Amino acid sequence: VAWRSATVPPAVPLDGADDVEAEIALVDAAIEGITAAYDAALASGGGNAGALPSVPSARPRARGPNPLTSLEARGIVSAHRAIARDPEFRERIHAQIRQRRRTAAGAIADAESYYSAMLMATGSELLHERALDVQDVCRFLLASVLGHDVGPAGPADFPPDAVCLADVLTPGQLLSIDRSRLRGLVLTHGGPTSHTVILARSFGIPTVVGVEGLDWAGLEGTDIVVDGELGIVAVLDTEPVRRYYGMERRRVAERQARQRKLSSEPGLTSDGCRIDVAANISCAEEAAAAFEAGADGIGMFRTEMLFVHRDRPPGEDEQFEQYRAALVAARSRPVIIRTLDAGGDKDVPYLALGREDNPFLGRRGVRLYPDFIDVVRTQVRALLRASAFGRLKIIVPMIAAVEEARWVRGVVEEEKSRLADSGVPFDGAVEVGAMVEVPSAAFLVEEMSEVLDFFSIGSNDLLQYFVAADRGNRAVRALYDPLNPAFVRILQKVARDARARSKWVALCGEIGGDVRYLPMLAGLGLNEISVVPPAVPEVKAALRDLSASSCRSLADQLAMSATAAE
């Protein structure tokens, strides 16, 4: 099914606003309405937590997207909410109405064009793909002020077993499709980090992006296969092709059956080396699904989602309930909870951090803590109280120096003393660790072991900081290679130095869930690899096919090479 994008309907007036204040009021009502809907979605929790809202309007409602599972939705909804609440975004729309007498619809369309063009001009593929989020928010605002959807031109109902071909597709547009009928997605534009692609793959929809030159009309109604593993679109027009993909379907079914069987078993290599496979989550509601997928623990509970969709930080009791719920769901399995990692690409408006020329090298993670000590202490107390309900570990982001590690440990010990004096129960032996994501920290593991209990390698940030290459920038993508021998050496050093001090060490990042890199990771001597929940069964099954001793030799060979190609 071919689906092409459409602009604002021609019949909608974009200029000549008669009542400027009325048009501004219409915009403000739409922004407040959609923000309230985002807030309600984020606060709802459970299976529908984070569902993108139906279009809020005093006029007849346009059809909103389908509910979305909590894991992917909360981050996307929070990103969309941040766009809608951005004062500069609102002011730009207001200015177009006041200065150019644009209608509400015209001013919203102008804002979409302006911010999309600005993001596209950055040279960062990651920011290019955030333009789709701007378009989604503007689409909902337009639908609110117009009273009907302004989505792409396409069929209202897909036929069964359909493959959608589109130039671009926003997350909201994907969610408006009946996914029970969708078997594949092919996009002319987009990349692996776009929210649309992330959502499609999380739903198990095979997706191929960057496909140009398709004969849209010629493919309408044709039997095709979207091979998400190989990144190709195949027309089933010959018997050999049909036979090959028939065999592939059977192979995939057999592989998935094996993965499901092994998911409940411990993470083991073929020669008996234990490597736990844990899951990353963003809220307590996701813990049950992670353990159902076979996770040996929670390797990373990102707490940012508790902080970013509100006008003030969450209170101690609210945080305590979230952390306690995750620990109860874990049933004595370990849960690592990361303290607030604000800054960088995670804006928390009420902290008023201000704009920085390079926020990823500015105030983020632990660097913010001394300036927001009350927020930090509140979170630490909530975590310590929750530790009475399970095997809690506290991990701190962006530590780059021993002084920061000592400062954090000091805060934790002070809050322990206060709780003890108040008679509040907690685990006195709760462990405190550091994310190793700043290169300097990789060279200070031994020294930080004097004050910290464990380490987890944040491979996403560590790699981009180590090779000085934005992972979302297509122009330097070749440098962002996990098999870079220098990067393998720094991973080996972190693991080796941690083991030398008898410290537990893990890896948390995208490469952990990519089985292409698993032989190298299994050769590092890690205690745990933490991945997104859907990847747990595949990683556990892949580990069973690997020999830890052979993987160690492979990692050594990689580290001694001059280039990744070698």
LINVEN-V228557 format. One record per pair of residues at least 24 apart in sequence whose C-alpha atoms are under 8 Angstrom apart, sorted by the first residue. I is the first residue (numbers start at 1). J is the second residue. Records with the same first field share a line. If there is no record, write none. Layout:
I: J, J
This chain:
1: 158, 162, 163, 164, 165, 220, 221
2: 154, 164, 165, 166, 216, 217, 220
3: 152, 153, 154, 155, 164, 165, 166, 167
4: 152, 153, 154, 166, 167, 168
5: 151, 152, 153, 166, 167, 168, 169
6: 150, 151, 152, 153
7: 150, 151, 152
8: 109, 150
9: 150
12: 105
13: 103, 105, 106
14: 102, 103, 104, 105, 106, 107
15: 100, 101, 102, 103, 106
16: 101, 102, 103
17: 97, 101, 102, 103
18: 101
20: 97, 98, 101, 103
23: 97, 103, 104
24: 94, 97, 104
26: 104, 145
27: 93, 104, 141, 145
28: 90
30: 56, 57, 141, 144, 145
31: 84, 85, 141
33: 57
34: 84, 140, 141
35: 81, 84, 85
38: 77, 78, 81
39: 81, 309, 310
41: 77
42: 74, 77, 78, 309
45: 70, 285
46: 70, 285
49: 73, 74
50: 74, 76, 77
51: 77
52: 77, 172
55: 140, 141, 143, 144
56: 144
57: 144, 145, 147
58: 144
59: 144, 145, 146, 147
60: 147, 148
61: 144, 147, 148
62: 143, 144, 147, 148, 149
63: 149, 176
64: 176
65: 172, 173, 174, 175, 176, 177
66: 175, 176, 177, 178
67: 175
68: 175
70: 285, 286
71: 281, 282, 283, 286
72: 198, 199, 202
74: 282, 305
75: 305
76: 195
78: 305, 308, 309
79: 133
80: 133, 134, 136, 137
81: 309
82: 309
83: 134, 137
84: 137
104: 145
105: 142, 145, 146
108: 138, 141, 142
109: 138, 142
111: 138
112: 138
123: 473, 474, 475
124: 470, 472, 473, 474
125: 191, 472, 473, 474
126: 193, 194, 471, 472, 473
127: 472
129: 190, 191, 193, 194, 195
130: 194, 195
132: 169, 170, 171, 194
133: 170, 171, 195
135: 170
136: 170, 171, 172, 173
158: 182
163: 224, 226
165: 216
169: 196
170: 195, 196
171: 195, 196, 199
174: 200
184: 225, 226
185: 226
186: 211, 226, 233
187: 211
188: 212
193: 472
202: 534
207: 231
208: 232, 233
256: 538
258: 541
259: 537, 538, 540, 541
260: 537
262: 537, 540, 541
263: 293, 294, 295, 536, 537, 540, 541
264: 293, 294, 295
265: 294
266: 296, 540
267: 296, 540, 543, 544
268: 540, 543, 544
269: 543, 544, 545, 546, 547, 548
270: 543, 544, 545, 546, 547, 548
271: 546, 547, 548, 549
273: 548
274: 527
275: 522, 526, 527, 528, 529
276: 527, 528, 529
277: 528, 529, 530, 531, 536, 539, 540
278: 528, 529, 530, 531, 533, 536
279: 530, 531, 532, 533, 536
280: 530, 531, 532, 533
281: 532, 533
283: 322, 326
284: 322, 323, 325, 326
285: 326
287: 326, 329, 330
288: 329, 330
289: 533
290: 533, 534
291: 330
293: 533, 534, 536, 537
294: 536, 537
295: 533, 536
296: 333, 334
297: 330, 333, 334, 335
298: 330, 333, 334, 335, 336, 530
299: 334, 335, 336, 337, 508, 528, 529, 530, 531
300: 335, 336, 337, 338, 508, 530
301: 335, 336, 337, 338
302: 337, 338, 339, 340
303: 337, 338, 339, 340, 341
304: 340, 341, 342, 346
307: 340, 348
308: 346, 347, 348, 349
311: 349, 350
312: 350
313: 350, 375
315: 378
316: 378, 379, 381, 382
317: 382
319: 379, 382, 383
320: 382, 383, 385, 386
321: 386
323: 382, 383, 386
324: 386, 387, 389, 390
327: 386, 389, 390, 391, 392
328: 389, 390
330: 390
331: 390
332: 390, 391
333: 390, 391
334: 390, 391, 392, 393
335: 390, 391, 392, 393
336: 392, 393, 394, 395
337: 392, 393, 394, 395
338: 394, 395, 396, 397
339: 379, 380, 394, 395, 396, 397
340: 365, 376, 396, 397
341: 365, 366, 397
342: 368
364: 398
365: 396, 397, 398, 399
366: 396, 397, 398, 399, 404
367: 398, 399
377: 411, 415
380: 412, 415
381: 415, 416, 419
384: 416, 426, 427, 430
385: 424, 425, 426, 427
386: 426
387: 426, 427, 430
388: 425, 426, 427
391: 430
392: 430, 431
393: 430, 431, 432, 433
394: 430, 431, 432, 433
395: 432, 433, 434, 435
396: 432, 433, 434, 435
397: 434, 435, 436, 437
398: 434, 435, 436, 437, 438
399: 434, 435, 436, 437, 438, 441
400: 438, 439, 440, 441
401: 440, 441, 444
402: 444, 447, 448
405: 434, 448, 451, 452
406: 451
409: 451, 452
436: 462
437: 461, 462, 463, 465
438: 462, 465, 466
439: 465, 466
442: 490, 493, 494
443: 493, 494
445: 494, 497, 498
446: 497, 498, 501
449: 498, 501, 503
453: 503, 504
454: 498, 503, 504, 505
455: 498, 503, 504, 505, 506
456: 505, 506, 507, 508
457: 505, 506, 507, 508, 509
458: 507, 508, 509
459: 507, 508, 509, 510, 511
460: 509, 510, 511
463: 487
481: 564
482: 511, 517
483: 517, 558, 564
484: 563, 564
485: 558, 559, 560, 561, 562, 563, 564
486: 559
488: 555, 558, 559
489: 559
491: 524
492: 524
495: 524, 525, 526
496: 524, 525
506: 530
513: 539
514: 539
515: 539, 542
518: 542, 543
519: 546, 551, 554, 555
520: 551, 552, 554, 555
521: 551, 555
522: 548, 551, 552
523: 548, 549, 550, 551, 552, 553, 554, 555
524: 552, 555
525: 552
